[in-house]
Amino acid sequence: MEIKIPTPRTFNFRRTIISHGWCGLLPFEIDEDKWLLTRVIDLGTSAPVAVVLSSAGRTVKVTCPRTLNKRETARVERDVRHILRLDDDLGVFYALMSAEPDFAWIGLQGAGRMLRSPTVFEDVVKMICTTNCSWALTLKMVTGMVQNLGVVTKDGRHSFPSAQAMADAPLSFYVETARAGYRAPYLKELADRVASGELDVLG
């Protein structure tokens, strides 16, 4: 199944998907040879699905491995629009950049959008995993959480774990499996507070 999502005139697919290191962290996967971005989308009550994003003229083509119903299609479209910031109006930003000779290229090349996760919760977890460490360790921590706590797709990939799944994991998981070091109790506390509803993380 394919879904085509119209993009703004100023949108640049390649610049957007490589704008942030998130493209290299599960459940994102990037193919810079074919310029494809794979993302596992959580569909709520249905099994998660790994979709492949590519540029197709003035649209983003979303290739799904199975036929989605109306609710699932809306969920995928919503998450893709959010991930790629398709609804962000960068007009004022581009106008400001055009007045600066060193930065005029930003608007001309459709740069400026930064890849993000479908939820604020995922972005916060990943941000914690970038603190005071190498990128290799960030990869290890995120991979450990996704592959051990995420829901498995039919093709063997994993979704990003829910706050509840992370809260259900003991502190020892973050220390011994995710190798999160001093970040372990912070990840555990974040998950506990979000899962309980004490902390309202929007998005």
Backbone as ProteinMPNN parsed JSONL, in Angstrom:
{"seq_chain_A": "MEIKIPTPRTFNFRRTIISHGWCGLLPFEIDEDKWLLTRVIDLGTSAPVAVVLSSAGRTVKVTCPRTLNKRETARVERDVRHILRLDDDLGVFYALMSAEPDFAWIGLQGAGRMLRSPTVFEDVVKMICTTNCSWALTLKMVTGMVQNLGVVTKDGRHSFPSAQAMADAPLSFYVETARAGYRAPYLKELADRVASGELDVLG", "coords_chain_A": {"N_chain_A": [[0.839, -1.193, 0.0], [0.491, 2.247, -0.771], [0.891, 5.591, 0.294], [0.498, 8.951, -0.464], [1.723, 12.022, 0.503], [1.199, 15.402, 0.3], [3.684, 17.988, 0.052], [5.131, 21.048, 1.397], [6.118, 23.787, -0.745], [8.69, 24.566, -0.161], [9.887, 22.39, 0.964], [12.473, 20.034, 1.57], [13.283, 16.851, 1.104], [15.616, 15.198, 1.424], [17.412, 16.837, 2.878], [15.941, 17.172, 5.177], [15.644, 14.581, 6.341], [18.228, 13.926, 7.048], [18.872, 15.844, 8.816], [19.146, 15.587, 11.502], [20.631, 13.536, 13.999], [18.87, 11.598, 14.786], [17.921, 10.064, 12.678], [19.546, 7.88, 12.53], [18.978, 6.362, 14.698], [17.212, 3.69, 16.115], [13.61, 3.498, 16.318], [14.097, 4.393, 13.671], [15.536, 3.979, 10.426], [17.998, 4.62, 8.06], [18.685, 4.828, 4.59], [21.119, 5.978, 2.819], [22.04, 5.656, 0.286], [19.893, 5.067, -1.386], [18.242, 6.984, -0.498], [16.128, 6.593, 1.427], [13.913, 6.505, 4.161], [13.185, 4.555, 6.833], [10.65, 3.865, 9.163], [9.292, 2.663, 12.143], [5.97, 2.614, 12.953], [3.79, 3.158, 15.596], [0.665, 1.774, 15.988], [-1.251, 1.764, 17.924], [-3.893, -0.053, 18.973], [-3.502, -1.923, 17.018], [-0.981, -4.053, 15.485], [2.337, -2.709, 15.307], [3.749, -1.003, 12.43], [6.21, -1.049, 9.888], [7.095, 1.56, 7.936], [8.186, 2.904, 4.796], [9.713, 5.817, 3.81], [9.944, 8.068, 1.102], [11.023, 10.415, -1.414], [8.826, 11.867, -3.738], [8.464, 13.743, -6.15], [6.492, 16.528, -5.496], [5.593, 15.374, -3.207], [5.623, 13.204, -0.312], [6.271, 9.868, -0.434], [4.792, 7.178, 1.112], [5.429, 3.979, 1.836], [3.779, 1.115, 2.678], [3.817, -2.104, 4.246], [1.524, -3.574, 4.276], [-2.057, -3.483, 3.712], [-3.742, -0.762, 5.084], [-6.306, 0.164, 7.4], [-8.819, 2.792, 7.603], [-8.457, 4.235, 10.022], [-5.847, 3.476, 10.755], [-4.401, 4.421, 8.561], [-4.779, 7.179, 8.849], [-3.384, 7.534, 11.224], [-0.745, 6.901, 10.464], [-0.298, 8.899, 8.511], [-0.525, 11.192, 10.12], [1.658, 10.856, 11.898], [3.844, 10.822, 10.115], [3.702, 13.391, 8.989], [4.267, 14.84, 11.284], [6.83, 13.88, 12.039], [8.409, 14.782, 9.877], [7.924, 17.445, 9.976], [6.044, 18.745, 8.338], [3.975, 20.53, 8.56], [4.998, 22.788, 9.635], [5.452, 26.246, 9.467], [7.821, 27.917, 7.847], [8.203, 30.393, 6.814], [8.783, 33.022, 7.897], [11.251, 32.521, 9.088], [12.8, 31.79, 6.822], [12.715, 34.221, 5.446], [14.185, 35.873, 7.134], [16.661, 34.58, 7.002], [17.284, 34.94, 4.318], [18.147, 37.504, 4.218], [20.669, 37.436, 5.123], [23.765, 37.017, 3.834], [25.473, 34.77, 4.244], [23.729, 32.809, 4.985], [21.672, 32.601, 3.216], [21.306, 30.456, 1.553], [19.855, 28.569, 2.945], [17.008, 28.871, 2.837], [16.771, 28.767, 0.056], [17.527, 26.172, -0.521], [15.72, 24.687, 0.85], [16.241, 23.924, 3.481], [16.303, 23.616, 7.113], [14.181, 22.335, 8.446], [13.976, 20.05, 11.105], [14.407, 16.662, 11.703], [12.26, 14.726, 13.754], [10.938, 12.715, 16.456], [7.857, 10.742, 16.579], [6.628, 11.298, 19.012], [6.843, 13.435, 21.911], [7.727, 12.188, 24.18], [9.414, 10.091, 23.246], [11.43, 11.653, 22.075], [12.464, 12.936, 24.354], [13.455, 10.781, 25.853], [15.464, 9.869, 24.101], [17.056, 12.136, 24.029], [18.056, 12.213, 26.637], [19.688, 10.029, 26.418], [21.787, 11.014, 24.965], [23.418, 12.483, 26.55], [26.519, 13.543, 27.777], [28.184, 11.52, 26.572], [29.537, 9.252, 24.071], [28.488, 9.004, 20.614], [28.303, 6.395, 19.849], [27.685, 5.087, 22.23], [25.199, 6.206, 22.738], [23.762, 5.072, 20.604], [23.891, 2.401, 21.422], [22.421, 2.399, 23.83], [19.823, 3.263, 23.021], [19.216, 1.326, 21.096], [19.19, -0.961, 22.712], [16.949, -0.483, 24.357], [14.853, -0.268, 22.473], [14.925, -2.759, 21.078], [14.479, -4.577, 23.106], [12.248, -3.763, 24.57], [10.355, -2.746, 22.844], [7.452, -3.22, 20.701], [7.092, -5.977, 18.538], [7.238, -5.947, 14.989], [5.709, -7.422, 12.046], [7.788, -7.929, 10.331], [9.933, -8.257, 11.929], [11.105, -6.025, 13.053], [11.175, -3.449, 15.635], [8.99, -1.412, 17.568], [9.23, 1.913, 19.039], [9.512, 1.775, 22.539], [6.648, 1.995, 24.684], [5.709, 4.345, 27.281], [4.667, 2.893, 29.389], [5.71, 0.322, 28.957], [8.402, 0.851, 29.373], [8.295, 1.687, 31.994], [7.545, -0.65, 33.261], [9.826, -2.145, 33.114], [12.578, -3.175, 35.125], [14.862, -1.212, 37.151], [17.342, -2.375, 36.927], [17.416, -3.293, 34.314], [17.957, -1.014, 32.772], [20.459, -0.413, 33.645], [22.043, -2.772, 33.254], [21.339, -3.946, 30.74], [20.531, -1.919, 28.855], [22.655, -0.337, 29.328], [22.863, 2.227, 30.447], [24.113, 3.621, 32.435], [24.696, 6.363, 34.625], [22.402, 7.527, 33.758], [20.355, 5.765, 33.998], [18.515, 5.733, 36.362], [17.166, 8.111, 35.801], [15.909, 7.662, 33.356], [14.209, 5.608, 34.127], [12.643, 6.919, 36.081], [11.433, 8.918, 34.521], [9.871, 7.346, 32.755], [8.183, 6.061, 34.63], [6.755, 8.232, 35.714], [5.481, 9.335, 33.497], [3.959, 7.156, 32.593], [2.238, 6.78, 34.749], [0.737, 9.005, 34.638], [1.374, 11.193, 36.074], [3.219, 12.946, 34.996], [2.684, 14.916, 32.279], [3.398, 14.445, 29.159], [3.213, 15.902, 26.225], [2.235, 15.046, 22.874]], "CA_chain_A": [[0.0, 0.0, 0.0], [1.222, 3.507, -0.836], [0.208, 6.827, 0.67], [1.265, 10.124, -0.897], [1.416, 13.187, 1.323], [1.718, 16.633, -0.318], [4.668, 18.711, 0.854], [5.245, 22.473, 1.075], [7.016, 24.099, -1.866], [10.058, 24.738, 0.348], [10.329, 21.172, 1.657], [13.552, 19.266, 0.961], [13.246, 15.555, 1.787], [16.943, 14.715, 1.828], [17.956, 17.678, 3.945], [15.166, 16.972, 6.398], [15.866, 13.287, 7.007], [19.585, 13.859, 7.612], [19.077, 17.065, 9.59], [19.335, 15.254, 12.914], [21.142, 12.175, 14.182], [17.769, 10.667, 15.059], [17.726, 9.16, 11.533], [20.365, 6.693, 12.735], [18.566, 5.693, 15.933], [15.973, 2.924, 16.024], [13.176, 2.686, 15.18], [14.414, 4.935, 12.353], [16.656, 3.407, 9.683], [18.192, 5.428, 6.864], [19.467, 4.307, 3.466], [21.575, 7.179, 2.13], [22.292, 5.343, -1.122], [18.605, 5.175, -2.086], [17.512, 8.066, 0.159], [14.906, 6.055, 2.004], [13.868, 6.535, 5.618], [12.231, 3.598, 7.374], [10.233, 4.187, 10.53], [8.24, 1.828, 12.707], [4.891, 3.444, 13.475], [2.908, 2.512, 16.568], [-0.723, 1.947, 15.562], [-2.16, 1.639, 19.051], [-4.443, -1.388, 19.211], [-3.013, -2.826, 15.975], [0.461, -4.272, 15.498], [3.066, -1.616, 14.655], [4.089, -1.258, 11.039], [7.399, -0.346, 9.407], [6.819, 2.229, 6.664], [9.365, 3.444, 4.128], [9.451, 7.146, 3.277], [10.798, 8.49, -0.007], [10.573, 11.627, -2.097], [8.171, 11.63, -5.024], [8.042, 15.056, -6.627], [6.046, 17.413, -4.429], [4.955, 14.56, -2.18], [6.377, 12.145, 0.347], [5.626, 8.574, -0.65], [4.861, 6.291, 2.274], [5.172, 2.608, 1.396], [3.402, 0.268, 3.808], [3.906, -3.523, 3.874], [0.195, -4.187, 4.227], [-3.149, -2.532, 3.558], [-4.161, -0.18, 6.348], [-7.674, 0.666, 7.416], [-8.908, 4.255, 7.63], [-7.858, 4.739, 11.258], [-4.401, 3.255, 10.694], [-3.871, 5.339, 7.557], [-4.748, 8.512, 9.461], [-2.313, 7.533, 12.223], [0.522, 6.969, 9.736], [-0.18, 10.233, 7.911], [-0.276, 12.148, 11.194], [3.023, 10.699, 12.406], [4.807, 11.228, 9.079], [3.672, 14.851, 8.924], [4.939, 15.334, 12.483], [8.241, 13.527, 11.947], [9.073, 15.609, 8.86], [7.536, 18.839, 10.234], [5.443, 19.247, 7.111], [3.028, 21.598, 8.853], [5.71, 23.951, 10.181], [5.562, 27.385, 8.553], [9.164, 28.488, 7.99], [8.27, 31.605, 6.009], [9.489, 34.108, 8.583], [12.643, 32.078, 9.237], [13.465, 31.904, 5.526], [12.855, 35.642, 5.129], [15.311, 36.367, 7.927], [17.896, 33.992, 6.475], [17.577, 35.492, 2.983], [18.793, 38.798, 4.401], [22.042, 37.188, 5.561], [24.467, 36.362, 2.711], [26.036, 33.471, 4.606], [22.666, 31.845, 5.295], [20.597, 32.68, 2.22], [21.138, 29.13, 0.941], [18.943, 27.737, 3.742], [15.697, 28.929, 2.219], [16.859, 28.363, -1.35], [17.662, 24.721, -0.601], [14.683, 24.014, 1.634], [16.762, 23.395, 4.738], [15.694, 24.235, 8.282], [13.335, 21.411, 9.203], [14.771, 19.031, 11.801], [13.709, 15.404, 11.945], [11.927, 14.458, 15.145], [10.186, 11.483, 16.706], [6.413, 10.972, 16.59], [6.171, 11.772, 20.317], [7.789, 14.154, 22.76], [8.305, 11.207, 25.099], [10.556, 9.448, 22.589], [12.506, 12.635, 21.924], [13.074, 13.172, 25.662], [14.25, 9.59, 26.175], [16.674, 9.866, 23.266], [17.922, 13.246, 24.44], [18.769, 11.754, 27.837], [20.71, 9.07, 25.976], [22.901, 11.697, 24.295], [24.147, 13.337, 27.483], [27.849, 13.199, 28.292], [28.66, 10.227, 26.088], [29.786, 9.151, 22.641], [27.331, 8.614, 19.805], [28.255, 4.926, 19.876], [26.971, 4.682, 23.433], [23.799, 6.576, 22.504], [23.216, 4.009, 19.757], [23.763, 1.174, 22.218], [21.333, 2.55, 24.786], [18.539, 3.304, 22.326], [18.999, 0.005, 20.499], [18.837, -1.889, 23.776], [15.572, -0.25, 24.791], [13.912, -0.571, 21.388], [14.887, -4.181, 20.744], [14.028, -5.382, 24.241], [10.985, -3.296, 25.144], [9.411, -2.368, 21.802], [6.561, -4.243, 20.145], [7.674, -6.517, 17.302], [6.448, -5.887, 13.764], [5.689, -8.699, 11.333], [9.066, -8.151, 9.654], [10.989, -8.434, 12.919], [11.569, -4.778, 13.638], [10.525, -3.135, 16.91], [8.553, -0.026, 17.753], [9.808, 2.532, 20.224], [8.697, 1.3, 23.665], [5.732, 2.923, 25.335], [6.107, 4.714, 28.64], [4.299, 1.792, 30.281], [6.692, -0.759, 28.787], [9.639, 1.27, 30.016], [8.056, 1.719, 33.443], [7.481, -2.032, 33.748], [11.189, -2.696, 33.17], [13.247, -2.814, 36.39], [16.021, -0.336, 37.038], [18.491, -3.186, 36.51], [17.427, -3.381, 32.857], [18.609, 0.181, 32.232], [21.871, -0.476, 34.028], [22.764, -3.93, 32.734], [21.042, -4.239, 29.335], [20.63, -0.69, 28.06], [23.984, 0.232, 29.631], [22.608, 3.659, 30.524], [24.951, 4.254, 33.451], [24.035, 7.277, 35.555], [21.117, 7.929, 33.174], [19.369, 4.716, 34.266], [17.401, 6.137, 37.227], [16.407, 9.194, 35.179], [15.041, 7.029, 32.37], [13.189, 4.876, 34.879], [11.739, 7.894, 36.692], [10.649, 9.53, 33.442], [8.871, 6.375, 32.311], [7.224, 5.861, 35.713], [5.913, 9.419, 35.876], [4.636, 9.468, 32.309], [3.011, 6.031, 32.569], [1.255, 6.955, 35.817], [-0.045, 10.208, 34.374], [1.87, 12.296, 36.898], [3.872, 13.875, 34.083], [1.956, 14.978, 31.024], [4.285, 14.748, 28.029], [2.337, 16.034, 25.07], [2.763, 14.65, 21.58]], "C_chain_A": [[0.875, 1.245, 0.0], [0.31, 4.67, -0.448], [1.091, 7.97, 0.173], [0.776, 11.348, -0.14], [2.013, 14.429, 0.673], [2.67, 17.359, 0.618], [4.662, 20.193, 0.477], [6.25, 22.693, -0.062], [8.468, 24.154, -1.41], [10.622, 23.476, 0.991], [11.404, 20.443, 0.867], [13.669, 17.95, 1.734], [14.619, 15.132, 2.288], [17.508, 15.52, 2.979], [17.212, 17.456, 5.266], [15.53, 15.663, 7.091], [17.275, 13.155, 7.577], [19.895, 15.069, 8.491], [19.403, 16.798, 11.051], [19.801, 13.809, 13.001], [20.082, 11.142, 14.488], [17.578, 9.672, 13.914], [18.515, 7.871, 11.682], [20.007, 5.912, 13.986], [17.252, 4.952, 15.711], [14.851, 3.638, 16.787], [13.198, 3.399, 13.833], [15.527, 4.093, 11.734], [16.785, 4.221, 8.407], [19.047, 4.703, 5.85], [19.875, 5.516, 2.634], [21.973, 6.911, 0.686], [21.013, 5.527, -1.946], [17.744, 6.315, -1.547], [16.126, 7.611, 0.577], [15.006, 6.16, 3.525], [12.783, 5.574, 6.076], [11.927, 3.985, 8.813], [9.142, 3.219, 10.956], [7.224, 2.741, 13.385], [4.027, 2.623, 14.424], [1.47, 2.813, 16.181], [-1.725, 1.745, 16.692], [-2.618, 0.212, 19.26], [-4.012, -2.397, 18.161], [-1.508, -3.016, 16.12], [1.166, -3.111, 14.812], [3.472, -2.012, 13.239], [5.311, -0.428, 10.658], [7.092, 0.241, 8.038], [8.117, 2.805, 6.111], [8.978, 4.759, 3.481], [10.438, 7.468, 2.168], [10.212, 9.737, -0.638], [9.982, 11.269, -3.447], [7.604, 12.954, -5.523], [7.696, 15.967, -5.468], [5.262, 16.65, -3.362], [5.994, 13.697, -1.484], [5.594, 10.86, 0.129], [5.873, 7.7, 0.563], [4.468, 4.895, 1.812], [4.948, 1.729, 2.61], [3.412, -1.191, 3.379], [2.56, -4.235, 3.806], [-0.846, -3.09, 4.039], [-3.607, -2.056, 4.937], [-5.623, 0.232, 6.27], [-7.647, 2.188, 7.571], [-8.236, 4.847, 8.866], [-6.344, 4.609, 11.234], [-3.747, 4.205, 9.691], [-3.76, 6.75, 8.125], [-3.617, 8.618, 10.471], [-0.954, 7.657, 11.544], [0.731, 8.356, 9.138], [0.148, 11.275, 8.973], [1.16, 12.073, 11.674], [4.066, 11.137, 11.385], [4.849, 12.747, 8.968], [4.426, 15.447, 10.114], [6.443, 15.097, 12.408], [9.004, 14.482, 11.027], [8.743, 17.089, 9.001], [6.889, 19.489, 9.005], [4.484, 20.406, 7.354], [3.692, 22.824, 9.478], [5.816, 25.036, 9.113], [6.901, 28.068, 8.792], [9.319, 29.793, 7.22], [9.062, 32.727, 6.648], [10.965, 33.77, 8.732], [13.406, 32.231, 7.925], [13.673, 33.355, 5.13], [14.036, 36.25, 5.875], [16.634, 35.854, 7.373], [18.277, 34.588, 5.122], [18.284, 36.835, 3.071], [20.249, 38.664, 4.839], [22.791, 36.417, 4.47], [24.99, 34.964, 3.036], [24.972, 32.392, 4.803], [21.529, 31.84, 4.28], [20.305, 31.323, 1.585], [20.099, 28.277, 1.667], [17.551, 27.711, 3.124], [15.702, 28.439, 0.786], [16.907, 26.844, -1.492], [16.632, 23.969, 0.244], [15.193, 23.355, 2.892], [15.972, 24.013, 5.895], [14.767, 23.354, 9.08], [14.221, 20.337, 9.836], [13.907, 17.823, 12.096], [13.437, 15.234, 13.437], [11.148, 13.155, 15.246], [8.686, 11.775, 16.652], [5.898, 11.541, 17.91], [7.27, 12.528, 21.048], [8.475, 13.178, 23.709], [9.536, 10.541, 24.486], [11.72, 10.413, 22.441], [13.212, 12.895, 23.251], [13.955, 11.992, 26.059], [15.557, 9.609, 25.385], [17.619, 10.998, 23.652], [18.711, 12.873, 25.689], [19.918, 10.832, 27.444], [21.862, 9.714, 25.214], [23.794, 12.445, 25.276], [25.475, 12.732, 27.915], [28.336, 11.821, 27.852], [28.913, 10.287, 24.585], [28.5, 8.773, 21.91], [27.188, 7.094, 19.792], [27.496, 4.433, 21.098], [25.493, 5.051, 23.337], [23.113, 5.501, 21.67], [22.949, 2.743, 20.569], [22.569, 1.262, 23.169], [19.974, 2.494, 24.099], [18.219, 1.947, 21.705], [18.564, -1.007, 21.549], [17.399, -1.728, 24.231], [14.568, -0.643, 23.72], [13.796, -2.077, 21.167], [14.376, -5.059, 21.887], [12.652, -5.005, 24.771], [9.941, -2.916, 24.103], [8.561, -3.539, 21.338], [7.091, -4.679, 18.79], [6.7, -6.376, 16.139], [6.507, -7.253, 13.079], [7.004, -8.977, 10.616], [10.236, -8.186, 10.634], [11.591, -7.168, 13.473], [10.815, -4.536, 14.952], [10.118, -1.663, 16.924], [9.334, 0.593, 18.906], [8.925, 2.144, 21.407], [7.8, 2.396, 24.23], [6.264, 3.276, 26.718], [5.787, 3.587, 29.615], [5.295, 0.648, 30.184], [8.009, -0.411, 29.466], [9.481, 1.3, 31.53], [8.045, 0.314, 34.03], [8.86, -2.678, 33.845], [11.857, -2.274, 34.474], [14.445, -1.907, 36.129], [17.233, -1.108, 36.526], [18.567, -3.332, 34.992], [18.198, -2.216, 32.268], [20.103, 0.195, 32.547], [22.601, -1.569, 33.256], [22.54, -4.197, 31.245], [21.179, -3.003, 28.455], [21.972, -0.001, 28.263], [23.903, 1.75, 29.742], [23.411, 4.37, 31.603], [24.16, 5.148, 34.377], [22.668, 7.736, 35.045], [19.993, 6.967, 33.551], [18.23, 5.178, 35.177], [16.556, 7.262, 36.634], [15.444, 8.64, 34.132], [13.892, 6.303, 33.058], [12.166, 5.841, 35.487], [10.851, 8.552, 35.642], [9.527, 8.603, 33.005], [7.787, 6.178, 33.367], [6.241, 7.03, 35.792], [4.985, 9.629, 34.697], [3.562, 8.373, 32.297], [1.908, 6.201, 33.613], [0.346, 8.156, 35.578], [0.383, 11.395, 35.196], [2.511, 13.379, 36.04], [3.189, 13.802, 32.732], [2.919, 15.402, 29.925], [3.43, 14.757, 26.776], [3.026, 15.506, 23.818], [2.917, 13.168, 21.422]], "O_chain_A": [[1.89, 1.292, 0.695], [-0.865, 4.72, -0.811], [2.305, 7.948, 0.374], [-0.412, 11.67, -0.137], [3.231, 14.501, 0.508], [2.484, 17.347, 1.835], [4.243, 20.558, -0.621], [7.126, 21.86, -0.294], [9.375, 23.829, -2.177], [11.737, 23.502, 1.513], [11.28, 20.253, -0.343], [14.104, 17.94, 2.886], [14.767, 14.749, 3.449], [18.023, 14.958, 3.945], [17.804, 17.545, 6.341], [15.706, 15.641, 8.309], [17.499, 12.36, 8.49], [21.047, 15.291, 8.866], [19.882, 17.685, 11.757], [19.419, 12.968, 12.188], [20.353, 9.941, 14.456], [17.123, 8.551, 14.144], [18.198, 6.872, 11.036], [20.654, 4.914, 14.305], [16.295, 5.518, 15.183], [15.11, 4.306, 17.788], [12.416, 3.063, 12.943], [16.369, 3.554, 12.453], [15.786, 4.487, 7.74], [20.021, 4.039, 6.206], [19.084, 6.024, 1.839], [22.219, 7.854, -0.066], [21.043, 6.069, -3.051], [16.659, 6.584, -2.063], [15.106, 8.154, 0.152], [16.07, 5.928, 4.1], [11.608, 5.749, 5.752], [12.812, 4.376, 9.574], [8.184, 2.984, 10.219], [7.562, 3.531, 14.266], [3.588, 1.523, 14.085], [1.091, 3.978, 16.057], [-2.918, 1.574, 16.441], [-1.834, -0.642, 19.674], [-4.137, -3.602, 18.378], [-0.839, -2.234, 16.797], [0.65, -2.575, 13.832], [3.531, -3.193, 12.897], [5.438, 0.734, 11.045], [6.854, -0.499, 7.084], [9.028, 3.149, 6.863], [8.031, 4.818, 2.697], [11.628, 7.176, 2.282], [9.046, 10.07, -0.422], [10.549, 10.48, -4.203], [6.422, 13.247, -5.344], [8.504, 16.16, -4.56], [4.385, 17.205, -2.701], [7.095, 13.487, -1.993], [4.412, 10.771, 0.462], [7.012, 7.506, 0.987], [3.319, 4.654, 1.441], [5.82, 1.611, 3.47], [3.046, -1.49, 2.243], [2.473, -5.368, 3.332], [-0.543, -1.906, 4.19], [-3.83, -2.862, 5.84], [-6.118, 0.604, 5.205], [-6.577, 2.791, 7.657], [-7.526, 5.848, 8.769], [-5.635, 5.527, 11.644], [-2.664, 4.732, 9.946], [-2.761, 7.435, 7.907], [-2.963, 9.656, 10.573], [-0.104, 8.426, 11.991], [1.818, 8.923, 9.248], [0.996, 12.14, 8.759], [1.814, 13.102, 11.842], [5.065, 11.757, 11.748], [5.93, 13.327, 8.863], [5.137, 16.44, 9.969], [7.235, 16.0, 12.68], [10.103, 14.931, 11.354], [9.235, 17.905, 8.222], [7.165, 20.645, 8.685], [4.212, 21.183, 6.44], [3.011, 23.793, 9.814], [6.226, 24.764, 7.985], [7.096, 28.722, 9.816], [10.439, 30.252, 6.996], [9.927, 33.32, 6.003], [11.828, 34.624, 8.53], [14.526, 32.741, 7.912], [14.699, 33.693, 4.539], [14.792, 37.045, 5.317], [17.61, 36.599, 7.285], [19.461, 34.725, 4.815], [18.941, 37.261, 2.122], [20.975, 39.656, 4.917], [22.463, 35.258, 4.215], [24.949, 34.074, 2.187], [25.282, 31.201, 4.79], [20.53, 31.146, 4.47], [19.189, 31.071, 1.132], [19.525, 27.364, 1.074], [16.983, 26.639, 2.914], [14.762, 27.779, 0.344], [16.392, 26.29, -2.463], [16.679, 22.742, 0.334], [14.648, 22.342, 3.332], [15.081, 24.834, 5.678], [14.574, 23.586, 10.273], [15.106, 19.786, 9.181], [12.82, 17.938, 12.663], [14.279, 15.558, 14.274], [10.753, 12.573, 14.236], [8.287, 12.939, 16.676], [4.854, 12.192, 17.937], [8.459, 12.294, 20.835], [9.661, 13.323, 24.007], [10.578, 10.44, 25.133], [12.872, 10.036, 22.659], [14.432, 13.059, 23.276], [15.07, 12.18, 26.546], [16.63, 9.387, 25.946], [18.839, 10.837, 23.608], [19.899, 13.181, 25.791], [20.985, 10.854, 28.058], [22.818, 9.028, 24.852], [24.824, 12.988, 24.878], [25.551, 11.583, 28.352], [28.84, 11.047, 28.666], [28.545, 11.254, 23.918], [27.547, 8.285, 22.518], [26.075, 6.572, 19.73], [26.744, 3.462, 21.01], [24.632, 4.302, 23.798], [22.007, 5.07, 21.995], [21.91, 2.101, 20.418], [21.798, 0.31, 23.294], [19.08, 1.768, 24.534], [17.085, 1.476, 21.78], [17.671, -1.818, 21.303], [16.704, -2.716, 24.466], [13.553, -1.274, 24.013], [12.689, -2.608, 21.078], [13.894, -6.167, 21.651], [11.964, -5.84, 25.358], [8.764, -2.775, 24.435], [8.907, -4.7, 21.555], [7.495, -3.844, 17.981], [5.506, -6.643, 16.272], [7.267, -8.129, 13.491], [7.312, -10.132, 10.319], [11.396, -8.15, 10.222], [12.509, -7.231, 14.291], [9.938, -5.312, 15.33], [10.802, -0.799, 16.375], [10.014, -0.107, 19.655], [7.7, 2.182, 21.289], [8.163, 3.572, 24.245], [7.144, 2.604, 27.256], [6.541, 3.347, 30.558], [5.683, 0.068, 31.198], [8.655, -1.272, 30.062], [10.415, 0.979, 32.265], [8.484, 0.107, 35.162], [9.041, -3.651, 34.577], [11.715, -1.123, 34.889], [14.967, -1.852, 35.016], [18.052, -0.568, 35.783], [19.657, -3.48, 34.438], [19.009, -2.405, 31.361], [20.903, 0.752, 31.796], [23.656, -1.322, 32.671], [23.463, -4.632, 30.556], [21.861, -3.036, 27.43], [22.375, 0.829, 27.448], [24.748, 2.471, 29.212], [23.392, 5.598, 31.677], [23.095, 4.769, 34.863], [21.867, 8.273, 35.811], [18.816, 7.309, 33.437], [17.067, 5.029, 34.8], [15.365, 7.362, 36.927], [14.303, 9.091, 34.029], [12.745, 6.379, 32.619], [10.961, 5.601, 35.412], [9.65, 8.722, 35.857], [8.373, 9.018, 32.896], [6.602, 6.132, 33.037], [5.034, 6.826, 35.923], [3.84, 10.049, 34.865], [2.394, 8.646, 32.021], [0.767, 5.805, 33.378], [-0.685, 8.306, 36.233], [-0.167, 12.487, 35.049], [2.37, 14.571, 36.312], [3.126, 12.738, 32.117], [3.219, 16.587, 29.779], [2.975, 13.706, 26.326], [4.253, 15.52, 23.72], [3.355, 12.701, 20.371]]}, "name": "protein", "num_of_chains": 1, "seq": "MEIKIPTPRTFNFRRTIISHGWCGLLPFEIDEDKWLLTRVIDLGTSAPVAVVLSSAGRTVKVTCPRTLNKRETARVERDVRHILRLDDDLGVFYALMSAEPDFAWIGLQGAGRMLRSPTVFEDVVKMICTTNCSWALTLKMVTGMVQNLGVVTKDGRHSFPSAQAMADAPLSFYVETARAGYRAPYLKELADRVASGELDVLG"}
